[in-house]
């Protein structure tokens, strides 16, 4: 996905499905530049409660907002 496709979910509770079919639920808190990540890719930051995940934009298949 691109930044323009994900930015509408910023600060919302979501479920992210990655290209491998894994699903992670949490709050989309931020985007992180490719210069600041270990993967070298632009990522979203997802707060899943006790853990923060960095998920590269190009590995996100789908995002669903939880209302």
PDB file of N, CA, C and O in Angstrom:
ATOM      1  N   UNK A   1       0.845  -1.174   0.000  1.00  0.00           N
ATOM      2  CA  UNK A   1       0.000   0.000   0.000  1.00  0.00           C
ATOM      3  C   UNK A   1       0.892   1.240   0.000  1.00  0.00           C
ATOM      4  O   UNK A   1       2.082   1.168   0.308  1.00  0.00           O
ATOM      5  N   UNK A   2       0.307   2.346  -0.342  1.00  0.00           N
ATOM      6  CA  UNK A   2       1.039   3.609  -0.355  1.00  0.00           C
ATOM      7  C   UNK A   2       0.645   4.447   0.856  1.00  0.00           C
ATOM      8  O   UNK A   2      -0.338   4.158   1.538  1.00  0.00           O
ATOM      9  N   UNK A   3       1.434   5.492   1.109  1.00  0.00           N
ATOM     10  CA  UNK A   3       1.121   6.406   2.209  1.00  0.00           C
ATOM     11  C   UNK A   3      -0.268   7.010   2.029  1.00  0.00           C
ATOM     12  O   UNK A   3      -1.029   7.108   2.992  1.00  0.00           O
ATOM     13  N   UNK A   4      -0.605   7.413   0.809  1.00  0.00           N
ATOM     14  CA  UNK A   4      -1.914   8.020   0.550  1.00  0.00           C
ATOM     15  C   UNK A   4      -3.061   7.060   0.860  1.00  0.00           C
ATOM     16  O   UNK A   4      -4.141   7.498   1.257  1.00  0.00           O
ATOM     17  N   UNK A   5      -2.841   5.766   0.684  1.00  0.00           N
ATOM     18  CA  UNK A   5      -3.876   4.773   0.969  1.00  0.00           C
ATOM     19  C   UNK A   5      -4.045   4.514   2.464  1.00  0.00           C
ATOM     20  O   UNK A   5      -5.141   4.167   2.904  1.00  0.00           O
ATOM     21  N   UNK A   6      -2.990   4.675   3.250  1.00  0.00           N
ATOM     22  CA  UNK A   6      -3.067   4.354   4.675  1.00  0.00           C
ATOM     23  C   UNK A   6      -3.295   5.558   5.579  1.00  0.00           C
ATOM     24  O   UNK A   6      -3.722   5.384   6.720  1.00  0.00           O
ATOM     25  N   UNK A   7      -3.025   6.765   5.112  1.00  0.00           N
ATOM     26  CA  UNK A   7      -3.053   7.935   6.001  1.00  0.00           C
ATOM     27  C   UNK A   7      -4.422   8.197   6.620  1.00  0.00           C
ATOM     28  O   UNK A   7      -4.499   8.803   7.689  1.00  0.00           O
ATOM     29  N   UNK A   8      -5.492   7.763   5.986  1.00  0.00           N
ATOM     30  CA  UNK A   8      -6.840   7.996   6.547  1.00  0.00           C
ATOM     31  C   UNK A   8      -7.099   7.159   7.803  1.00  0.00           C
ATOM     32  O   UNK A   8      -8.054   7.419   8.535  1.00  0.00           O
ATOM     33  N   UNK A   9      -6.249   6.153   8.053  1.00  0.00           N
ATOM     34  CA  UNK A   9      -6.394   5.299   9.228  1.00  0.00           C
ATOM     35  C   UNK A   9      -5.564   5.777  10.421  1.00  0.00           C
ATOM     36  O   UNK A   9      -5.629   5.178  11.494  1.00  0.00           O
ATOM     37  N   UNK A  10      -4.789   6.844  10.248  1.00  0.00           N
ATOM     38  CA  UNK A  10      -3.913   7.344  11.298  1.00  0.00           C
ATOM     39  C   UNK A  10      -4.700   7.639  12.571  1.00  0.00           C
ATOM     40  O   UNK A  10      -5.742   8.292  12.524  1.00  0.00           O
ATOM     41  N   UNK A  11      -4.199   7.158  13.708  1.00  0.00           N
ATOM     42  CA  UNK A  11      -4.787   7.325  15.047  1.00  0.00           C
ATOM     43  C   UNK A  11      -6.100   6.567  15.217  1.00  0.00           C
ATOM     44  O   UNK A  11      -6.900   6.907  16.088  1.00  0.00           O
ATOM     45  N   UNK A  12      -6.326   5.557  14.405  1.00  0.00           N
ATOM     46  CA  UNK A  12      -7.537   4.736  14.511  1.00  0.00           C
ATOM     47  C   UNK A  12      -7.149   3.303  14.846  1.00  0.00           C
ATOM     48  O   UNK A  12      -6.030   2.863  14.581  1.00  0.00           O
ATOM     49  N   UNK A  13      -8.112   2.581  15.440  1.00  0.00           N
ATOM     50  CA  UNK A  13      -7.912   1.171  15.745  1.00  0.00           C
ATOM     51  C   UNK A  13      -8.167   0.378  14.467  1.00  0.00           C
ATOM     52  O   UNK A  13      -9.215   0.524  13.837  1.00  0.00           O
ATOM     53  N   UNK A  14      -7.199  -0.465  14.084  1.00  0.00           N
ATOM     54  CA  UNK A  14      -7.273  -1.162  12.799  1.00  0.00           C
ATOM     55  C   UNK A  14      -6.814  -2.615  12.926  1.00  0.00           C
ATOM     56  O   UNK A  14      -6.215  -3.016  13.924  1.00  0.00           O
ATOM     57  N   UNK A  15      -7.114  -3.383  11.888  1.00  0.00           N
ATOM     58  CA  UNK A  15      -6.531  -4.705  11.697  1.00  0.00           C
ATOM     59  C   UNK A  15      -5.757  -4.644  10.390  1.00  0.00           C
ATOM     60  O   UNK A  15      -6.315  -4.314   9.344  1.00  0.00           O
ATOM     61  N   UNK A  16      -4.469  -4.965  10.456  1.00  0.00           N
ATOM     62  CA  UNK A  16      -3.605  -4.966   9.275  1.00  0.00           C
ATOM     63  C   UNK A  16      -3.403  -6.413   8.831  1.00  0.00           C
ATOM     64  O   UNK A  16      -3.072  -7.277   9.643  1.00  0.00           O
ATOM     65  N   UNK A  17      -3.602  -6.669   7.549  1.00  0.00           N
ATOM     66  CA  UNK A  17      -3.276  -7.966   6.960  1.00  0.00           C
ATOM     67  C   UNK A  17      -2.055  -7.765   6.075  1.00  0.00           C
ATOM     68  O   UNK A  17      -2.054  -6.922   5.178  1.00  0.00           O
ATOM     69  N   UNK A  18      -1.008  -8.558   6.342  1.00  0.00           N
ATOM     70  CA  UNK A  18       0.201  -8.412   5.526  1.00  0.00           C
ATOM     71  C   UNK A  18       0.178  -9.369   4.333  1.00  0.00           C
ATOM     72  O   UNK A  18      -0.764 -10.144   4.170  1.00  0.00           O
ATOM     73  N   UNK A  19       1.210  -9.308   3.509  1.00  0.00           N
ATOM     74  CA  UNK A  19       1.240 -10.100   2.278  1.00  0.00           C
ATOM     75  C   UNK A  19       1.341 -11.602   2.542  1.00  0.00           C
ATOM     76  O   UNK A  19       1.099 -12.404   1.640  1.00  0.00           O
ATOM     77  N   UNK A  20       1.698 -11.994   3.774  1.00  0.00           N
ATOM     78  CA  UNK A  20       1.757 -13.409   4.143  1.00  0.00           C
ATOM     79  C   UNK A  20       0.459 -13.896   4.780  1.00  0.00           C
ATOM     80  O   UNK A  20       0.348 -15.068   5.141  1.00  0.00           O
ATOM     81  N   UNK A  21      -0.532 -12.997   4.923  1.00  0.00           N
ATOM     82  CA  UNK A  21      -1.813 -13.365   5.512  1.00  0.00           C
ATOM     83  C   UNK A  21      -1.879 -13.198   7.017  1.00  0.00           C
ATOM     84  O   UNK A  21      -2.902 -13.521   7.620  1.00  0.00           O
ATOM     85  N   UNK A  22      -0.813 -12.702   7.648  1.00  0.00           N
ATOM     86  CA  UNK A  22      -0.822 -12.447   9.093  1.00  0.00           C
ATOM     87  C   UNK A  22      -1.680 -11.225   9.386  1.00  0.00           C
ATOM     88  O   UNK A  22      -1.688 -10.262   8.620  1.00  0.00           O
ATOM     89  N   UNK A  23      -2.404 -11.273  10.504  1.00  0.00           N
ATOM     90  CA  UNK A  23      -3.241 -10.142  10.911  1.00  0.00           C
ATOM     91  C   UNK A  23      -2.780  -9.633  12.264  1.00  0.00           C
ATOM     92  O   UNK A  23      -2.518 -10.405  13.186  1.00  0.00           O
ATOM     93  N   UNK A  24      -2.686  -8.305  12.360  1.00  0.00           N
ATOM     94  CA  UNK A  24      -2.272  -7.659  13.604  1.00  0.00           C
ATOM     95  C   UNK A  24      -3.261  -6.548  13.905  1.00  0.00           C
ATOM     96  O   UNK A  24      -3.563  -5.716  13.050  1.00  0.00           O
ATOM     97  N   UNK A  25      -3.767  -6.549  15.150  1.00  0.00           N
ATOM     98  CA  UNK A  25      -4.731  -5.534  15.573  1.00  0.00           C
ATOM     99  C   UNK A  25      -4.037  -4.530  16.471  1.00  0.00           C
ATOM    100  O   UNK A  25      -3.248  -4.902  17.339  1.00  0.00           O
ATOM    101  N   UNK A  26      -4.336  -3.244  16.258  1.00  0.00           N
ATOM    102  CA  UNK A  26      -3.757  -2.211  17.097  1.00  0.00           C
ATOM    103  C   UNK A  26      -4.151  -0.829  16.635  1.00  0.00           C
ATOM    104  O   UNK A  26      -5.015  -0.673  15.772  1.00  0.00           O
ATOM    105  N   UNK A  27      -3.514   0.174  17.212  1.00  0.00           N
ATOM    106  CA  UNK A  27      -3.764   1.570  16.854  1.00  0.00           C
ATOM    107  C   UNK A  27      -2.615   2.060  15.984  1.00  0.00           C
ATOM    108  O   UNK A  27      -1.447   1.962  16.359  1.00  0.00           O
ATOM    109  N   UNK A  28      -2.965   2.585  14.827  1.00  0.00           N
ATOM    110  CA  UNK A  28      -1.989   3.126  13.875  1.00  0.00           C
ATOM    111  C   UNK A  28      -1.545   4.475  14.424  1.00  0.00           C
ATOM    112  O   UNK A  28      -2.295   5.450  14.377  1.00  0.00           O
ATOM    113  N   UNK A  29      -0.312   4.528  14.950  1.00  0.00           N
ATOM    114  CA  UNK A  29       0.148   5.723  15.653  1.00  0.00           C
ATOM    115  C   UNK A  29       1.014   6.660  14.830  1.00  0.00           C
ATOM    116  O   UNK A  29       1.079   7.855  15.118  1.00  0.00           O
ATOM    117  N   UNK A  30       1.690   6.126  13.790  1.00  0.00           N
ATOM    118  CA  UNK A  30       2.663   6.964  13.092  1.00  0.00           C
ATOM    119  C   UNK A  30       3.137   6.281  11.818  1.00  0.00           C
ATOM    120  O   UNK A  30       2.949   5.078  11.634  1.00  0.00           O
ATOM    121  N   UNK A  31       3.754   7.068  10.942  1.00  0.00           N
ATOM    122  CA  UNK A  31       4.524   6.496   9.835  1.00  0.00           C
ATOM    123  C   UNK A  31       5.991   6.819  10.106  1.00  0.00           C
ATOM    124  O   UNK A  31       6.315   7.838  10.715  1.00  0.00           O
ATOM    125  N   UNK A  32       6.865   5.937   9.644  1.00  0.00           N
ATOM    126  CA  UNK A  32       8.292   6.097   9.893  1.00  0.00           C
ATOM    127  C   UNK A  32       9.027   6.064   8.557  1.00  0.00           C
ATOM    128  O   UNK A  32       8.800   5.179   7.732  1.00  0.00           O
ATOM    129  N   UNK A  33       9.901   7.028   8.359  1.00  0.00           N
ATOM    130  CA  UNK A  33      10.684   7.152   7.131  1.00  0.00           C
ATOM    131  C   UNK A  33      11.587   5.945   6.917  1.00  0.00           C
ATOM    132  O   UNK A  33      12.032   5.311   7.874  1.00  0.00           O
ATOM    133  N   UNK A  34      11.849   5.639   5.666  1.00  0.00           N
ATOM    134  CA  UNK A  34      12.761   4.530   5.338  1.00  0.00           C
ATOM    135  C   UNK A  34      14.165   4.756   5.889  1.00  0.00           C
ATOM    136  O   UNK A  34      14.927   3.801   6.042  1.00  0.00           O
ATOM    137  N   UNK A  35      14.517   6.003   6.189  1.00  0.00           N
ATOM    138  CA  UNK A  35      15.835   6.321   6.737  1.00  0.00           C
ATOM    139  C   UNK A  35      15.942   5.986   8.224  1.00  0.00           C
ATOM    140  O   UNK A  35      17.045   5.897   8.765  1.00  0.00           O
ATOM    141  N   UNK A  36      14.795   5.801   8.884  1.00  0.00           N
ATOM    142  CA  UNK A  36      14.780   5.554  10.325  1.00  0.00           C
ATOM    143  C   UNK A  36      14.377   4.131  10.700  1.00  0.00           C
ATOM    144  O   UNK A  36      14.163   3.850  11.879  1.00  0.00           O
ATOM    145  N   UNK A  37      14.269   3.226   9.725  1.00  0.00           N
ATOM    146  CA  UNK A  37      13.837   1.859  10.009  1.00  0.00           C
ATOM    147  C   UNK A  37      14.948   0.858   9.716  1.00  0.00           C
ATOM    148  O   UNK A  37      15.819   1.100   8.880  1.00  0.00           O
ATOM    149  N   UNK A  38      14.900  -0.261  10.414  1.00  0.00           N
ATOM    150  CA  UNK A  38      15.903  -1.309  10.176  1.00  0.00           C
ATOM    151  C   UNK A  38      15.669  -2.023   8.850  1.00  0.00           C
ATOM    152  O   UNK A  38      16.596  -2.592   8.275  1.00  0.00           O
ATOM    153  N   UNK A  39      14.417  -1.992   8.363  1.00  0.00           N
ATOM    154  CA  UNK A  39      14.108  -2.658   7.092  1.00  0.00           C
ATOM    155  C   UNK A  39      14.543  -1.834   5.887  1.00  0.00           C
ATOM    156  O   UNK A  39      14.684  -2.359   4.782  1.00  0.00           O
ATOM    157  N   UNK A  40      14.756  -0.533   6.110  1.00  0.00           N
ATOM    158  CA  UNK A  40      15.098   0.351   4.996  1.00  0.00           C
ATOM    159  C   UNK A  40      13.902   0.724   4.149  1.00  0.00           C
ATOM    160  O   UNK A  40      14.050   1.233   3.037  1.00  0.00           O
ATOM    161  N   UNK A  41      12.697   0.465   4.686  1.00  0.00           N
ATOM    162  CA  UNK A  41      11.454   0.767   3.971  1.00  0.00           C
ATOM    163  C   UNK A  41      10.594   1.693   4.824  1.00  0.00           C
ATOM    164  O   UNK A  41      10.712   1.704   6.049  1.00  0.00           O
ATOM    165  N   UNK A  42       9.726   2.472   4.172  1.00  0.00           N
ATOM    166  CA  UNK A  42       8.771   3.288   4.914  1.00  0.00           C
ATOM    167  C   UNK A  42       7.783   2.350   5.602  1.00  0.00           C
ATOM    168  O   UNK A  42       7.275   1.414   4.985  1.00  0.00           O
ATOM    169  N   UNK A  43       7.513   2.604   6.887  1.00  0.00           N
ATOM    170  CA  UNK A  43       6.669   1.717   7.679  1.00  0.00           C
ATOM    171  C   UNK A  43       5.571   2.482   8.395  1.00  0.00           C
ATOM    172  O   UNK A  43       5.663   3.691   8.605  1.00  0.00           O
ATOM    173  N   UNK A  44       4.516   1.737   8.769  1.00  0.00           N
ATOM    174  CA  UNK A  44       3.553   2.275   9.718  1.00  0.00           C
ATOM    175  C   UNK A  44       3.949   1.737  11.088  1.00  0.00           C
ATOM    176  O   UNK A  44       4.530   0.657  11.197  1.00  0.00           O
ATOM    177  N   UNK A  45       3.632   2.494  12.123  1.00  0.00           N
ATOM    178  CA  UNK A  45       3.866   2.055  13.490  1.00  0.00           C
ATOM    179  C   UNK A  45       2.512   1.683  14.071  1.00  0.00           C
ATOM    180  O   UNK A  45       1.577   2.483  14.053  1.00  0.00           O
ATOM    181  N   UNK A  46       2.413   0.461  14.588  1.00  0.00           N
ATOM    182  CA  UNK A  46       1.155  -0.055  15.109  1.00  0.00           C
ATOM    183  C   UNK A  46       1.329  -0.404  16.580  1.00  0.00           C
ATOM    184  O   UNK A  46       2.163  -1.238  16.932  1.00  0.00           O
ATOM    185  N   UNK A  47       0.532   0.244  17.450  1.00  0.00           N
ATOM    186  CA  UNK A  47       0.555  -0.019  18.887  1.00  0.00           C
ATOM    187  C   UNK A  47      -0.433  -1.145  19.172  1.00  0.00           C
ATOM    188  O   UNK A  47      -1.647  -0.946  19.117  1.00  0.00           O
ATOM    189  N   UNK A  48       0.097  -2.333  19.479  1.00  0.00           N
ATOM    190  CA  UNK A  48      -0.748  -3.501  19.735  1.00  0.00           C
ATOM    191  C   UNK A  48      -0.918  -3.759  21.232  1.00  0.00           C
ATOM    192  O   UNK A  48      -1.246  -4.877  21.631  1.00  0.00           O
ATOM    193  N   UNK A  49      -0.703  -2.759  22.048  1.00  0.00           N
ATOM    194  CA  UNK A  49      -0.859  -2.909  23.487  1.00  0.00           C
ATOM    195  C   UNK A  49       0.486  -2.954  24.177  1.00  0.00           C
ATOM    196  O   UNK A  49       1.005  -1.918  24.592  1.00  0.00           O
ATOM    197  N   UNK A  50       1.059  -4.142  24.307  1.00  0.00           N
ATOM    198  CA  UNK A  50       2.359  -4.294  24.961  1.00  0.00           C
ATOM    199  C   UNK A  50       3.517  -4.194  23.982  1.00  0.00           C
ATOM    200  O   UNK A  50       4.671  -4.075  24.394  1.00  0.00           O
ATOM    201  N   UNK A  51       3.219  -4.242  22.686  1.00  0.00           N
ATOM    202  CA  UNK A  51       4.255  -4.268  21.655  1.00  0.00           C
ATOM    203  C   UNK A  51       3.931  -3.256  20.562  1.00  0.00           C
ATOM    204  O   UNK A  51       2.770  -3.077  20.195  1.00  0.00           O
ATOM    205  N   UNK A  52       4.974  -2.592  20.043  1.00  0.00           N
ATOM    206  CA  UNK A  52       4.831  -1.739  18.863  1.00  0.00           C
ATOM    207  C   UNK A  52       5.395  -2.499  17.672  1.00  0.00           C
ATOM    208  O   UNK A  52       6.491  -3.055  17.744  1.00  0.00           O
ATOM    209  N   UNK A  53       4.647  -2.520  16.581  1.00  0.00           N
ATOM    210  CA  UNK A  53       5.103  -3.172  15.355  1.00  0.00           C
ATOM    211  C   UNK A  53       5.419  -2.121  14.309  1.00  0.00           C
ATOM    212  O   UNK A  53       4.716  -1.117  14.192  1.00  0.00           O
ATOM    213  N   UNK A  54       6.479  -2.354  13.551  1.00  0.00           N
ATOM    214  CA  UNK A  54       6.787  -1.558  12.371  1.00  0.00           C
ATOM    215  C   UNK A  54       6.498  -2.419  11.161  1.00  0.00           C
ATOM    216  O   UNK A  54       7.163  -3.433  10.947  1.00  0.00           O
ATOM    217  N   UNK A  55       5.516  -2.030  10.366  1.00  0.00           N
ATOM    218  CA  UNK A  55       5.103  -2.837   9.218  1.00  0.00           C
ATOM    219  C   UNK A  55       5.374  -2.048   7.944  1.00  0.00           C
ATOM    220  O   UNK A  55       4.791  -0.982   7.743  1.00  0.00           O
ATOM    221  N   UNK A  56       6.256  -2.559   7.076  1.00  0.00           N
ATOM    222  CA  UNK A  56       6.557  -1.850   5.832  1.00  0.00           C
ATOM    223  C   UNK A  56       5.307  -1.655   4.965  1.00  0.00           C
ATOM    224  O   UNK A  56       4.492  -2.566   4.822  1.00  0.00           O
ATOM    225  N   UNK A  57       5.171  -0.472   4.397  1.00  0.00           N
ATOM    226  CA  UNK A  57       4.000  -0.167   3.569  1.00  0.00           C
ATOM    227  C   UNK A  57       3.839  -1.148   2.417  1.00  0.00           C
ATOM    228  O   UNK A  57       2.718  -1.533   2.083  1.00  0.00           O
ATOM    229  N   UNK A  58       4.949  -1.557   1.808  1.00  0.00           N
ATOM    230  CA  UNK A  58       4.839  -2.450   0.654  1.00  0.00           C
ATOM    231  C   UNK A  58       4.521  -3.896   1.034  1.00  0.00           C
ATOM    232  O   UNK A  58       4.364  -4.747   0.158  1.00  0.00           O
ATOM    233  N   UNK A  59       4.424  -4.178   2.345  1.00  0.00           N
ATOM    234  CA  UNK A  59       4.053  -5.516   2.803  1.00  0.00           C
ATOM    235  C   UNK A  59       2.640  -5.559   3.371  1.00  0.00           C
ATOM    236  O   UNK A  59       2.210  -6.591   3.885  1.00  0.00           O
ATOM    237  N   UNK A  60       1.910  -4.443   3.282  1.00  0.00           N
ATOM    238  CA  UNK A  60       0.533  -4.388   3.762  1.00  0.00           C
ATOM    239  C   UNK A  60      -0.405  -4.716   2.611  1.00  0.00           C
ATOM    240  O   UNK A  60      -0.396  -4.062   1.568  1.00  0.00           O
ATOM    241  N   UNK A  61      -1.215  -5.747   2.827  1.00  0.00           N
ATOM    242  CA  UNK A  61      -2.186  -6.164   1.809  1.00  0.00           C
ATOM    243  C   UNK A  61      -3.516  -5.440   1.994  1.00  0.00           C
ATOM    244  O   UNK A  61      -4.147  -5.023   1.023  1.00  0.00           O
ATOM    245  N   UNK A  62      -3.941  -5.292   3.271  1.00  0.00           N
ATOM    246  CA  UNK A  62      -5.256  -4.710   3.544  1.00  0.00           C
ATOM    247  C   UNK A  62      -5.274  -4.103   4.946  1.00  0.00           C
ATOM    248  O   UNK A  62      -4.554  -4.546   5.841  1.00  0.00           O
ATOM    249  N   UNK A  63      -6.110  -3.083   5.115  1.00  0.00           N
ATOM    250  CA  UNK A  63      -6.350  -2.480   6.426  1.00  0.00           C
ATOM    251  C   UNK A  63      -7.852  -2.345   6.611  1.00  0.00           C
ATOM    252  O   UNK A  63      -8.561  -1.862   5.729  1.00  0.00           O
ATOM    253  N   UNK A  64      -8.328  -2.784   7.782  1.00  0.00           N
ATOM    254  CA  UNK A  64      -9.742  -2.661   8.133  1.00  0.00           C
ATOM    255  C   UNK A  64      -9.832  -1.838   9.410  1.00  0.00           C
ATOM    256  O   UNK A  64      -9.138  -2.122  10.386  1.00  0.00           O
ATOM    257  N   UNK A  65     -10.684  -0.820   9.404  1.00  0.00           N
ATOM    258  CA  UNK A  65     -10.890  -0.009  10.608  1.00  0.00           C
ATOM    259  C   UNK A  65     -11.866  -0.715  11.534  1.00  0.00           C
ATOM    260  O   UNK A  65     -12.885  -1.246  11.093  1.00  0.00           O
ATOM    261  N   UNK A  66     -11.544  -0.716  12.830  1.00  0.00           N
ATOM    262  CA  UNK A  66     -12.428  -1.265  13.852  1.00  0.00           C
ATOM    263  C   UNK A  66     -13.189  -0.101  14.463  1.00  0.00           C
ATOM    264  O   UNK A  66     -12.583   0.851  14.956  1.00  0.00           O
ATOM    265  N   UNK A  67     -14.483  -0.171  14.434  1.00  0.00           N
ATOM    266  CA  UNK A  67     -15.301   0.925  14.980  1.00  0.00           C
ATOM    267  C   UNK A  67     -15.855   0.571  16.328  1.00  0.00           C
ATOM    268  O   UNK A  67     -16.565   1.374  16.934  1.00  0.00           O
TER     269      UNK A  67
END
